[in-house]
Amino acid sequence: MNIVIIGASGYSGAELAQLVAKHPHFVLQGCYVSAGSHDRDKKLSDLYPQHRGLLDMPLQGLTADAIADIGQHAHAVCLCTEHKVSVELAPQFLEQGIKVFDLSGGFRLTDAELYTQYYGFDHPHPELLRQAVYGLAEWHNSAIMDAQLVAVAGCYPTASLNALKPVQQAGLLAPQQKVIINAVSGVTGAGRKANMNTHFCEVSLAPYGVFNHRHTPEIEQALGHPVLFTPHLGNFNRGILATIYAQVNAGTTLNDITDAYQCLADEPLIRLLGAGGLASIKGVAQTPYVDIGWHLQEQQLIISVAIDNLLKGASGQALQCMNINAGLDPTIGLV
């Protein structure tokens, strides 16, 4: 399969480019940036010198001619672009018969009105929101296999949903009790574009997006349960750690919680740390895994979950979805 990556100069795009370049069944057909990007015509390995010898290819400008050329040669396009860019590009590639794996939030929500509220724009293609398959790989395997458009799950939702869905699916969450999700991400989650708030000397552990972060409706949509989600920015490069507080039904035991998580026991990229286990960023950085541990005291469940935000939270999960879609083992190129 010939794979094209658009937005390849960003952290997630470059991470995905090196994964595809190493993949035994995929070919990295081309890497693109916007036509007016300062990175245009630079080698990707000049921006990311750790990939010299692997990604010594120029970043091409995404012109109308380039889009037509992609349509002639690519089997799949990965959009590592800003949300509003993705929603404009995806229909063009779908019309050409090319599969689209979108790493932005452009197609994750099924309700178009939520884009106005949480993303600040009116979605121009609400019909594609119904077509898109939510790329939470462990939970939507069958749908991903047949998808033309995959909306790869967000980084915070990937951690939160893998931690919570087993408990929700088992009917153990107390109804109408909001789940509280406190999560912290490394600064690569904010993207590569220069910003004072993510400047090394300015970063301090602090919350943001209080009550209105766009991942809140994404988590609630996939979980089917209300949440109170507060993200934090940490002064480290990569990784996400979420500590989740949930009320469970009266009479729920620690064995009930452990039994609920067995639905993930055979998933190769999920590592269940068990009752008393504590997830950490050190345990997952530079890996494609989700680490989950849990504690229960009376009706209070506390779950800790960690992922690498650039791998399992973005490019690694995108590659996992691409593997599934191609009928391959989901771990190829990752483990």
Disulfide bonds with the S-S distance in Angstrom:
none
